[in-house]
Amino acid sequence: EWKDGYKWNIEYKNKYGQILRRWVNGVLQK
């Protein structure tokens, strides 16, 4: 879960209100 280096852990809610988690490689993906 590092920021500048890469690999961010993103938490977000999907359309059903479930909280999901996504790993991204230093870029915020929607």
ChimeraX attribute file (.defattr): number of C-alpha atoms within 10 A of each C-alpha:
attribute: neighborCount
match mode: 1-to-1
recipient: residues
	/A:1	11
	/A:2	10
	/A:3	11
	/A:4	9
	/A:5	9
	/A:6	13
	/A:7	16
	/A:8	18
	/A:9	16
	/A:10	14
	/A:11	11
	/A:12	13
	/A:13	10
	/A:14	9
	/A:15	7
	/A:16	6
	/A:17	8
	/A:18	9
	/A:19	10
	/A:20	10
	/A:21	12
	/A:22	13
	/A:23	15
	/A:24	15
	/A:25	14
	/A:26	14
	/A:27	11
	/A:28	12
	/A:29	9
	/A:30	7
